[in-house]
């Protein structure tokens, strides 16, 4: 099953401790049905010194959220919306906002 939320989309978190926060999708993880959102779901991770983190210590980083906990924000109506698909004349399928029928792609 493919994800309807893609990289660079703006989403809002629906449930959990991060409820109501908005952010941009950094990475989509379709094999885990998750997305990585900028400055949302920050966790602290204890790291040993290595090539990437020469100092080591406690690192703060984003952690993936399940796709069911987020909803896409429409760029036109600025509301959380479900996503539909329509086929254009050329045969290309595009994502559309279910509320205002705006093309998302």
N, C-alpha and C positions, 0 to 999 in steps of 0.2 A: 504494500500500500504506500503510495507516495504522500508526502506531506504537502498540505495546502499553504503552509507558511514557509517562505523562502528567505534567504540571506538578504539583508538590507530592508526588510519589512519593519514597520513600526507596530508593536503589539502592546497589549495591556494584560497584566496578570490578574486572573479571576479569583484564585483561591490561595490560601496559605499565608505565611507571615509577610510575604511581599505583595499582598493583595492591593490593587489600585495603582501600582507602579507601572510606568510606561518606559519602554526602551526599544532600541534597535536590535534586530537579530544579527548576531555576529556570525553564528554558524548553525546550520541545520544538520541534525543527526538522524537520518531516516531509519537506520538500523535499530536505534533505541527509542524511536518516536519521541525525540527530545529536541529542544532548541537551546542555544546559548545566547543569553540576552545581556547587552552591555549595561554594567552597573546594577544588575539585579541578581539576587540570590548569591551574594558574596559569602564565601566561606574562608576560614583560616586553615591553612595546611602547614604542618611542620615539615620542613625540608632540610635534608643534609646538604652541605656544600657540594656543588658539582660544577660543570662547565657553564651551565646556564645561570645558576645562582651561586656566585662565588662566596658570598657571605653566609648563605644558609639561614636558618631561623624560621620565623613564622611568616608565611607568604599569604596575602589575601588575593583570591581569584574568583572569577565567576564559575558557577556550577550549573550544569544543565537542568532545565525544567521540563517536565513532561508536556507534550503538545496539548493535552486536554486542559491544562491549567492556564493557557494563554489564548487570547483571541485577537485577531487582526484588527487594526484601526484603519478605517477608511480615510484616505487623504482628503476627500471632498467634504464628507459630512462629519468627520472627526469623532465618529462613534464606533464602539466595538461592533463588528458585524460578522455574519457568516459569509462564506465564500461560495459562489456559484461559478459555473463555467458556461461560456457560450462559444459558438463556432462562427468565425467571421467568413466573409465571402470567399477568401482565398483558401479556406479550409483550416486556418490556424485557430487553435483553441486558446482562449484567454480567460483569466480570472475576473469576476465581477463582484461588486458589493451587492448583497441581497437587498439592502435598504434603499439605496439611491441608484442602483444599476450602473455605477461608475466603473470603467475598466481599470483594473489594478495593475496590469502589466505594462 
